[in-house]
Amino acid sequence: MGPTPLIEKTVNEARARAGHQAIPFRLSDFHPNLDAWMPLATHSANLSFIPQPVDATDTLHAPPLVVSKTSSMPNSTGDHKSIHLYNLSFHHFADADAARIMASTLTTADGLAIIELQDRTLGMLLLMAGEFFLLFLLTIFWFPYSPLHLFFTYIIPVLPFVQAWDGLVSCLRTRTFEETLALAEKALGQKAKLVSSEDTEIGEKVTVAICGDWKFVGVRRLHTWPFGYMNASLGQKRL
């Protein structure tokens, strides 16, 4: 899920100001977290979820509204184009699963967005390691009335260790845009052509490539000074 509810709110508020129709967002997972999703869905008419398990590697059984009659797919049945959005999650998949997910996405969707807030750079690894000490500073303010949080932070520091370890592992598993593009090349059976790569502003780099009927854009943008970068791999099927 990640920041999907916030993205939905931000996107649709901007569309409302511009006089455009809202875009529906649907949460899905192989292990649906219904307890967390149901309260979120009640706060937005444009945020819903699929209660059944969804296997992102399955090209034959796409979830509802993943393909549509207005999409580029010949077997479309719904009313909307679709984008497969992977928020802070694509790094969870091993290479073999990631390859199947890419193949499934490029088969059943009109767009792709993989968003990660970390990478494998030394600076980002240092930031993640620093979370161990950050929790000692902040837990007392975040959970002042939670004995369990306080005990496993200050007496037996399990939580700071788990937080830092999870962050470090996430960094090491995060793919670069070039590595994600290689998955798309394998799925499409074609070699990508680099169109442009430039630093558009301070702390931001944008790379554009074409592979078959798809246009891919890699965006790298500073979100936490000095080493924290968002890395997004975006894809759009060209009609």
Phi and psi in degrees as GROMACS dihedral restraints (atoms count N, CA, C in turn):
[ dihedral_restraints ]
;  ai    aj    ak    al  type     phi  dphi    fc
    3     4     5     6     1    57.0    20    10
    4     5     6     7     1  -138.4    20    10
    6     7     8     9     1   -88.0    20    10
    7     8     9    10     1    20.9    20    10
    9    10    11    12     1   -54.5    20    10
   10    11    12    13     1   -45.0    20    10
   12    13    14    15     1   -58.3    20    10
   13    14    15    16     1   -38.8    20    10
   15    16    17    18     1   -68.8    20    10
   16    17    18    19     1   -40.0    20    10
   18    19    20    21     1   -62.6    20    10
   19    20    21    22     1   -44.4    20    10
   21    22    23    24     1   -58.2    20    10
   22    23    24    25     1   -46.0    20    10
   24    25    26    27     1   -63.2    20    10
   25    26    27    28     1   -45.7    20    10
   27    28    29    30     1   -65.6    20    10
   28    29    30    31     1   -46.0    20    10
   30    31    32    33     1   -63.2    20    10
   31    32    33    34     1   -48.0    20    10
   33    34    35    36     1   -75.1    20    10
   34    35    36    37     1   -27.8    20    10
   36    37    38    39     1   -66.0    20    10
   37    38    39    40     1   -40.2    20    10
   39    40    41    42     1   -66.4    20    10
   40    41    42    43     1   -39.6    20    10
   42    43    44    45     1   -67.2    20    10
   43    44    45    46     1   -37.1    20    10
   45    46    47    48     1   -63.8    20    10
   46    47    48    49     1   -41.5    20    10
   48    49    50    51     1   -63.7    20    10
   49    50    51    52     1   -31.3    20    10
   51    52    53    54     1   -87.7    20    10
   52    53    54    55     1    -1.0    20    10
   54    55    56    57     1    79.7    20    10
   55    56    57    58     1    22.2    20    10
   57    58    59    60     1  -101.4    20    10
   58    59    60    61     1   158.5    20    10
   60    61    62    63     1   -69.7    20    10
   61    62    63    64     1   144.4    20    10
   63    64    65    66     1   -67.1    20    10
   64    65    66    67     1   151.3    20    10
   66    67    68    69     1  -100.8    20    10
   67    68    69    70     1   126.6    20    10
   69    70    71    72     1   -76.2    20    10
   70    71    72    73     1   137.7    20    10
   72    73    74    75     1  -114.3    20    10
   73    74    75    76     1   137.5    20    10
   75    76    77    78     1  -127.8    20    10
   76    77    78    79     1   126.0    20    10
   78    79    80    81     1   -84.8    20    10
   79    80    81    82     1   141.6    20    10
   81    82    83    84     1  -150.1    20    10
   82    83    84    85     1   156.9    20    10
   84    85    86    87     1  -164.1    20    10
   85    86    87    88     1   156.7    20    10
   87    88    89    90     1   -67.8    20    10
   88    89    90    91     1   -27.6    20    10
   90    91    92    93     1  -124.7    20    10
   91    92    93    94     1    83.8    20    10
   93    94    95    96     1   -59.3    20    10
   94    95    96    97     1   131.0    20    10
   96    97    98    99     1   -97.1    20    10
   97    98    99   100     1    76.0    20    10
   99   100   101   102     1   -64.0    20    10
  100   101   102   103     1   -34.5    20    10
  102   103   104   105     1   -61.4    20    10
  103   104   105   106     1   -34.2    20    10
  105   106   107   108     1   -84.9    20    10
  106   107   108   109     1   -33.4    20    10
  108   109   110   111     1   -76.9    20    10
  109   110   111   112     1   -37.8    20    10
  111   112   113   114     1   -59.7    20    10
  112   113   114   115     1   -45.9    20    10
  114   115   116   117     1   -62.2    20    10
  115   116   117   118     1   -36.8    20    10
  117   118   119   120     1   -65.5    20    10
  118   119   120   121     1   -41.3    20    10
  120   121   122   123     1   -66.7    20    10
  121   122   123   124     1   -28.3    20    10
  123   124   125   126     1   -72.0    20    10
  124   125   126   127     1   -16.2    20    10
  126   127   128   129     1   -94.4    20    10
  127   128   129   130     1    -3.5    20    10
  129   130   131   132     1  -147.6    20    10
  130   131   132   133     1   131.4    20    10
  132   133   134   135     1   -72.7    20    10
  133   134   135   136     1   -13.0    20    10
  135   136   137   138     1  -107.6    20    10
  136   137   138   139     1     7.5    20    10
  138   139   140   141     1  -120.1    20    10
  139   140   141   142     1   117.5    20    10
  141   142   143   144     1  -133.6    20    10
  142   143   144   145     1  -173.3    20    10
  144   145   146   147     1  -150.6    20    10
  145   146   147   148     1   160.0    20    10
  147   148   149   150     1  -100.6    20    10
  148   149   150   151     1   113.9    20    10
  150   151   152   153     1   -71.6    20    10
  151   152   153   154     1   -23.4    20    10
  153   154   155   156     1   -82.6    20    10
  154   155   156   157     1   154.0    20    10
  156   157   158   159     1   -59.5    20    10
  157   158   159   160     1   137.5    20    10
  159   160   161   162     1  -120.2    20    10
  160   161   162   163     1   122.3    20    10
  162   163   164   165     1   -93.9    20    10
  163   164   165   166     1   108.8    20    10
  165   166   167   168     1   -66.7    20    10
  166   167   168   169     1   -14.8    20    10
  168   169   170   171     1   -88.5    20    10
  169   170   171   172     1    -5.2    20    10
  171   172   173   174     1   -90.7    20    10
  172   173   174   175     1   110.1    20    10
  174   175   176   177     1   -81.4    20    10
  175   176   177   178     1   -13.6    20    10
  177   178   179   180     1   -92.3    20    10
  178   179   180   181     1   -23.6    20    10
  180   181   182   183     1  -126.1    20    10
  181   182   183   184     1    73.3    20    10
  183   184   185   186     1   -70.5    20    10
  184   185   186   187     1   145.1    20    10
  186   187   188   189     1   -65.7    20    10
  187   188   189   190     1   160.1    20    10
  189   190   191   192     1   -52.4    20    10
  190   191   192   193     1   139.7    20    10
  192   193   194   195     1    68.9    20    10
  193   194   195   196     1     9.9    20    10
  195   196   197   198     1   -73.4    20    10
  196   197   198   199     1   -35.3    20    10
  198   199   200   201     1  -118.5    20    10
  199   200   201   202     1   156.8    20    10
  201   202   203   204     1  -152.4    20    10
  202   203   204   205     1   165.5    20    10
  204   205   206   207     1   -72.8    20    10
  205   206   207   208     1   -16.1    20    10
  207   208   209   210     1   -97.2    20    10
  208   209   210   211     1     2.6    20    10
  210   211   212   213     1   -86.4    20    10
  211   212   213   214     1  -179.7    20    10
  213   214   215   216     1   -86.3    20    10
  214   215   216   217     1    -0.8    20    10
  216   217   218   219     1   -85.3    20    10
  217   218   219   220     1   132.9    20    10
  219   220   221   222     1   -67.6    20    10
  220   221   222   223     1   -23.4    20    10
  222   223   224   225     1  -101.7    20    10
  223   224   225   226     1    29.6    20    10
  225   226   227   228     1   -68.9    20    10
  226   227   228   229     1   146.7    20    10
  228   229   230   231     1  -133.5    20    10
  229   230   231   232     1   -15.1    20    10
  231   232   233   234     1   -93.7    20    10
  232   233   234   235     1  -160.4    20    10
  234   235   236   237     1  -117.5    20    10
  235   236   237   238     1     2.0    20    10
  237   238   239   240     1  -135.6    20    10
  238   239   240   241     1   147.3    20    10
  240   241   242   243     1   -69.8    20    10
  241   242   243   244     1   164.3    20    10
  243   244   245   246     1  -140.2    20    10
  244   245   246   247     1   151.7    20    10
  246   247   248   249     1  -122.9    20    10
  247   248   249   250     1   130.1    20    10
  249   250   251   252     1   -86.9    20    10
  250   251   252   253     1   118.5    20    10
  252   253   254   255     1  -111.2    20    10
  253   254   255   256     1   121.6    20    10
  255   256   257   258     1  -115.0    20    10
  256   257   258   259     1    99.1    20    10
  258   259   260   261     1   -93.4    20    10
  259   260   261   262     1   112.6    20    10
  261   262   263   264     1    52.0    20    10
  262   263   264   265     1    36.6    20    10
  264   265   266   267     1  -134.6    20    10
  265   266   267   268     1   -23.8    20    10
  267   268   269   270     1   -64.6    20    10
  268   269   270   271     1   -26.7    20    10
  270   271   272   273     1   -70.9    20    10
  271   272   273   274     1   -12.2    20    10
  273   274   275   276     1   -70.2    20    10
  274   275   276   277     1   -20.3    20    10
  276   277   278   279     1   -93.9    20    10
  277   278   279   280     1   135.5    20    10
  279   280   281   282     1   -66.3    20    10
  280   281   282   283     1   165.6    20    10
  282   283   284   285     1   -57.7    20    10
  283   284   285   286     1   -41.5    20    10
  285   286   287   288     1   -64.0    20    10
  286   287   288   289     1   -44.5    20    10
  288   289   290   291     1   -67.5    20    10
  289   290   291   292     1   -40.2    20    10
  291   292   293   294     1   -61.5    20    10
  292   293   294   295     1   -37.3    20    10
  294   295   296   297     1   -65.3    20    10
  295   296   297   298     1   -41.2    20    10
  297   298   299   300     1   -67.5    20    10
  298   299   300   301     1   -39.1    20    10
  300   301   302   303     1   -64.1    20    10
  301   302   303   304     1   -41.8    20    10
  303   304   305   306     1   -62.3    20    10
  304   305   306   307     1   -44.3    20    10
  306   307   308   309     1   -62.2    20    10
  307   308   309   310     1   -42.0    20    10
  309   310   311   312     1   -63.3    20    10
  310   311   312   313     1   -45.2    20    10
  312   313   314   315     1   -63.4    20    10
  313   314   315   316     1   -45.1    20    10
  315   316   317   318     1   -70.8    20    10
  316   317   318   319     1   -14.4    20    10
  318   319   320   321     1   -90.5    20    10
  319   320   321   322     1   -36.0    20    10
  321   322   323   324     1  -110.8    20    10
  322   323   324   325     1    -4.3    20    10
  324   325   326   327     1  -126.9    20    10
  325   326   327   328     1   165.7    20    10
  327   328   329   330     1  -101.1    20    10
  328   329   330   331     1   -11.9    20    10
  330   331   332   333     1  -153.1    20    10
  331   332   333   334     1   162.7    20    10
  333   334   335   336     1  -143.1    20    10
  334   335   336   337     1   136.5    20    10
  336   337   338   339     1  -140.7    20    10
  337   338   339   340     1   115.9    20    10
  339   340   341   342     1  -112.1    20    10
  340   341   342   343     1   116.6    20    10
  342   343   344   345     1  -118.7    20    10
  343   344   345   346     1   126.0    20    10
  345   346   347   348     1  -129.9    20    10
  346   347   348   349     1   144.5    20    10
  348   349   350   351     1  -103.1    20    10
  349   350   351   352     1    13.6    20    10
  351   352   353   354     1  -143.7    20    10
  352   353   354   355     1   168.4    20    10
  354   355   356   357     1  -152.8    20    10
  355   356   357   358     1  -173.2    20    10
  357   358   359   360     1   -95.7    20    10
  358   359   360   361     1    14.4    20    10
  360   361   362   363     1   -72.8    20    10
  361   362   363   364     1   155.6    20    10
  363   364   365   366     1   -61.4    20    10
  364   365   366   367     1   -39.7    20    10
  366   367   368   369     1   -60.9    20    10
  367   368   369   370     1   -42.0    20    10
  369   370   371   372     1   -68.4    20    10
  370   371   372   373     1   -36.8    20    10
  372   373   374   375     1   -62.8    20    10
  373   374   375   376     1   -38.3    20    10
  375   376   377   378     1   -66.1    20    10
  376   377   378   379     1   -40.2    20    10
  378   379   380   381     1   -61.0    20    10
  379   380   381   382     1   -44.5    20    10
  381   382   383   384     1   -65.5    20    10
  382   383   384   385     1   -39.9    20    10
  384   385   386   387     1   -62.8    20    10
  385   386   387   388     1   -32.3    20    10
  387   388   389   390     1   -67.5    20    10
  388   389   390   391     1   -16.6    20    10
  390   391   392   393     1   -64.4    20    10
  391   392   393   394     1   -25.2    20    10
  393   394   395   396     1   -56.8    20    10
  394   395   396   397     1   -45.6    20    10
  396   397   398   399     1   -80.5    20    10
  397   398   399   400     1   -29.2    20    10
  399   400   401   402     1   -62.6    20    10
  400   401   402   403     1   -38.0    20    10
  402   403   404   405     1   -65.3    20    10
  403   404   405   406     1   -30.3    20    10
  405   406   407   408     1   -64.9    20    10
  406   407   408   409     1   -31.9    20    10
  408   409   410   411     1   -80.3    20    10
  409   410   411   412     1   -34.4    20    10
  411   412   413   414     1  -103.4    20    10
  412   413   414   415     1   -23.7    20    10
  414   415   416   417     1   -57.5    20    10
  415   416   417   418     1   -39.0    20    10
  417   418   419   420     1   -63.0    20    10
  418   419   420   421     1   -26.6    20    10
  420   421   422   423     1   -89.5    20    10
  421   422   423   424     1   -34.1    20    10
  423   424   425   426     1   -77.1    20    10
  424   425   426   427     1   -40.8    20    10
  426   427   428   429     1  -130.5    20    10
  427   428   429   430     1    59.3    20    10
  429   430   431   432     1   -66.6    20    10
  430   431   432   433     1   -21.8    20    10
  432   433   434   435     1  -111.9    20    10
  433   434   435   436     1    19.5    20    10
  435   436   437   438     1  -110.7    20    10
  436   437   438   439     1   100.4    20    10
  438   439   440   441     1   -57.3    20    10
  439   440   441   442     1   -37.5    20    10
  441   442   443   444     1   -65.2    20    10
  442   443   444   445     1   -45.8    20    10
  444   445   446   447     1   -61.3    20    10
  445   446   447   448     1   -44.3    20    10
  447   448   449   450     1   -66.4    20    10
  448   449   450   451     1   -41.2    20    10
  450   451   452   453     1   -64.9    20    10
  451   452   453   454     1   -47.6    20    10
  453   454   455   456     1   -84.0    20    10
  454   455   456   457     1     7.4    20    10
  456   457   458   459     1  -106.4    20    10
  457   458   459   460     1   -49.6    20    10
  459   460   461   462     1   -99.5    20    10
  460   461   462   463     1   -27.8    20    10
  462   463   464   465     1   -92.0    20    10
  463   464   465   466     1   -57.6    20    10
  465   466   467   468     1  -120.0    20    10
  466   467   468   469     1   101.5    20    10
  468   469   470   471     1   -74.7    20    10
  469   470   471   472     1    59.1    20    10
  471   472   473   474     1   -69.9    20    10
  472   473   474   475     1   -45.7    20    10
  474   475   476   477     1   -63.1    20    10
  475   476   477   478     1   -45.4    20    10
  477   478   479   480     1   -59.8    20    10
  478   479   480   481     1   -39.0    20    10
  480   481   482   483     1   -65.1    20    10
  481   482   483   484     1   -46.6    20    10
  483   484   485   486     1   -63.2    20    10
  484   485   486   487     1   -42.5    20    10
  486   487   488   489     1   -60.9    20    10
  487   488   489   490     1   -48.2    20    10
  489   490   491   492     1   -66.9    20    10
  490   491   492   493     1   -42.0    20    10
  492   493   494   495     1   -63.4    20    10
  493   494   495   496     1   -43.7    20    10
  495   496   497   498     1   -60.7    20    10
  496   497   498   499     1   -42.1    20    10
  498   499   500   501     1   -64.8    20    10
  499   500   501   502     1   -42.8    20    10
  501   502   503   504     1   -64.2    20    10
  502   503   504   505     1   -43.9    20    10
  504   505   506   507     1   -64.8    20    10
  505   506   507   508     1   -40.3    20    10
  507   508   509   510     1   -60.3    20    10
  508   509   510   511     1   -42.0    20    10
  510   511   512   513     1   -59.3    20    10
  511   512   513   514     1   -47.8    20    10
  513   514   515   516     1   -67.4    20    10
  514   515   516   517     1   -23.1    20    10
  516   517   518   519     1   -95.0    20    10
  517   518   519   520     1    -6.9    20    10
  519   520   521   522     1   -76.8    20    10
  520   521   522   523     1   130.5    20    10
  522   523   524   525     1   -86.9    20    10
  523   524   525   526     1   148.4    20    10
  525   526   527   528     1   -77.1    20    10
  526   527   528   529     1   168.7    20    10
  528   529   530   531     1   -60.3    20    10
  529   530   531   532     1   -40.4    20    10
  531   532   533   534     1   -62.7    20    10
  532   533   534   535     1   -38.1    20    10
  534   535   536   537     1   -70.8    20    10
  535   536   537   538     1   -36.9    20    10
  537   538   539   540     1   -67.0    20    10
  538   539   540   541     1   -40.4    20    10
  540   541   542   543     1   -62.6    20    10
  541   542   543   544     1   -35.1    20    10
  543   544   545   546     1   -63.4    20    10
  544   545   546   547     1   -35.6    20    10
  546   547   548   549     1   -64.2    20    10
  547   548   549   550     1   -39.9    20    10
  549   550   551   552     1   -66.1    20    10
  550   551   552   553     1   -40.2    20    10
  552   553   554   555     1   -59.7    20    10
  553   554   555   556     1   -42.8    20    10
  555   556   557   558     1   -64.8    20    10
  556   557   558   559     1   -41.9    20    10
  558   559   560   561     1   -67.5    20    10
  559   560   561   562     1   -38.0    20    10
  561   562   563   564     1   -89.7    20    10
  562   563   564   565     1   -13.9    20    10
  564   565   566   567     1    69.3    20    10
  565   566   567   568     1    26.7    20    10
  567   568   569   570     1  -138.0    20    10
  568   569   570   571     1   157.5    20    10
  570   571   572   573     1   -89.1    20    10
  571   572   573   574     1   134.7    20    10
  573   574   575   576     1   -77.2    20    10
  574   575   576   577     1   150.1    20    10
  576   577   578   579     1  -113.6    20    10
  577   578   579   580     1   122.2    20    10
  579   580   581   582     1   -72.4    20    10
  580   581   582   583     1   124.7    20    10
  582   583   584   585     1   -94.7    20    10
  583   584   585   586     1   -46.7    20    10
  585   586   587   588     1  -160.4    20    10
  586   587   588   589     1   156.9    20    10
  588   589   590   591     1  -152.7    20    10
  589   590   591   592     1   116.8    20    10
  591   592   593   594     1  -150.9    20    10
  592   593   594   595     1   153.5    20    10
  594   595   596   597     1   -85.9    20    10
  595   596   597   598     1   105.8    20    10
  597   598   599   600     1   -78.1    20    10
  598   599   600   601     1   -29.1    20    10
  600   601   602   603     1  -161.5    20    10
  601   602   603   604     1   177.0    20    10
  603   604   605   606     1   -60.0    20    10
  604   605   606   607     1   124.9    20    10
  606   607   608   609     1    79.5    20    10
  607   608   609   610     1    14.2    20    10
  609   610   611   612     1  -138.2    20    10
  610   611   612   613     1   137.3    20    10
  612   613   614   615     1  -133.4    20    10
  613   614   615   616     1   136.4    20    10
  615   616   617   618     1  -125.7    20    10
  616   617   618   619     1   128.0    20    10
  618   619   620   621     1  -122.0    20    10
  619   620   621   622     1   134.3    20    10
  621   622   623   624     1  -122.0    20    10
  622   623   624   625     1   135.0    20    10
  624   625   626   627     1  -142.2    20    10
  625   626   627   628     1   153.6    20    10
  627   628   629   630     1  -117.6    20    10
  628   629   630   631     1   133.2    20    10
  630   631   632   633     1  -139.3    20    10
  631   632   633   634     1   108.6    20    10
  633   634   635   636     1    61.2    20    10
  634   635   636   637     1  -128.3    20    10
  636   637   638   639     1   -88.5    20    10
  637   638   639   640     1    10.3    20    10
  639   640   641   642     1  -116.4    20    10
  640   641   642   643     1   142.7    20    10
  642   643   644   645     1  -108.3    20    10
  643   644   645   646     1   129.5    20    10
  645   646   647   648     1  -118.1    20    10
  646   647   648   649     1   139.0    20    10
  648   649   650   651     1  -128.7    20    10
  649   650   651   652     1   127.9    20    10
  651   652   653   654     1  -105.6    20    10
  652   653   654   655     1   127.7    20    10
  654   655   656   657     1  -121.5    20    10
  655   656   657   658     1   129.1    20    10
  657   658   659   660     1  -123.8    20    10
  658   659   660   661     1   118.1    20    10
  660   661   662   663     1  -137.6    20    10
  661   662   663   664     1   134.5    20    10
  663   664   665   666     1   -67.3    20    10
  664   665   666   667     1   127.1    20    10
  666   667   668   669     1  -118.1    20    10
  667   668   669   670     1   -24.8    20    10
  669   670   671   672     1  -138.0    20    10
  670   671   672   673     1   111.5    20    10
  672   673   674   675     1   -66.0    20    10
  673   674   675   676     1   139.7    20    10
  675   676   677   678     1  -103.5    20    10
  676   677   678   679     1    -7.9    20    10
  678   679   680   681     1  -121.0    20    10
  679   680   681   682     1    -6.1    20    10
  681   682   683   684     1   -84.8    20    10
  682   683   684   685     1   113.1    20    10
  684   685   686   687     1  -119.6    20    10
  685   686   687   688     1   137.2    20    10
  687   688   689   690     1   -81.8    20    10
  688   689   690   691     1   136.1    20    10
  690   691   692   693     1  -123.7    20    10
  691   692   693   694     1   117.8    20    10
  693   694   695   696     1  -120.6    20    10
  694   695   696   697     1   133.3    20    10
  696   697   698   699     1  -113.7    20    10
  697   698   699   700     1   114.0    20    10
  699   700   701   702     1  -114.9    20    10
  700   701   702   703     1   142.1    20    10
  702   703   704   705     1  -135.9    20    10
  703   704   705   706     1   143.1    20    10
  705   706   707   708     1  -137.3    20    10
  706   707   708   709     1   127.9    20    10
  708   709   710   711     1   -76.1    20    10
  709   710   711   712     1   126.5    20    10
  711   712   713   714     1   -87.3    20    10
  712   713   714   715     1   131.9    20    10
